[in-house]
Amino acid sequence: MMQAVVGDGLMVKGRHVGDEVREGVILEVHGENGAPPYLVRWRDGHESVFFPSADTLIEHLPGKQRAR
């Protein structure tokens, strides 16, 4: 199960050759105990509610405490 906190980074790998990696920062966690969906501000400044797929990596920032 994916868990995140506000301030963690997201990286979404492209599914096809030549697709760019999308990167963003989690602004809000809408699920319980750090679960999705997340409000994300993407590198291009766009914000959206995001449900991660298997191609998504969360970059946990040091010092963040996770809900258990």
N, C-alpha and C positions, 0 to 999 in steps of 0.2 A: 504494500500500500504506500502510495506517495504521500509524504508529509513535508510541509514547508511552513515558514514564518515570514512575516512582512520583512522585506529587505533582501530575501534570498533571490538569487539570479536564476533565470531559466535559459536553457539552450535547447532549441528544437532543430534536430538534424534534418536536412532535406531528404526527401524520399527518392528522388531521381538524380541521376548524374547531372551536375551543373546547378542543382538547387542550392541556394545560399542557406547558411545557418541563420536562424532567427534567434535573437537574444533580447532578453527583457528583464525587468525587475518586478517582483511581486509587491503590489501596493496594498492589497487586501486578501485575506483568506476567508472564503465564504463557507467552507465545509467545517465539520467538527474535527477537533484535534489535529489541525493542520492539513486536512484533506481538501481536495479540489471541490468546487471551482475556485480559480484565483482571478483577481483583477490584476492585469499586467500592463505595465508601460513598456512598450517595445522600443528598441533602439532608435527607430524613426520618429518617436514621439507619440505614436498612436497608442491608445489604451483600449483594451478589450477584456471581456470575461473569457477565460481560457480553461478548457478541460484537457489536461495533458494526455498525450498518447505514449505508446511504447518508445517513440523516437525522442522523448523529452528527458533532459537531464536537469536536476536541480542542483545549483551551486550554493551550498549552505555557507553562510558567512560565519567566521569564527566568533565564538562567544554568544551565539544565539541559543536560547533555551527552547526545547520542543515540548509541546503538550504531550502528555502520556495518557 
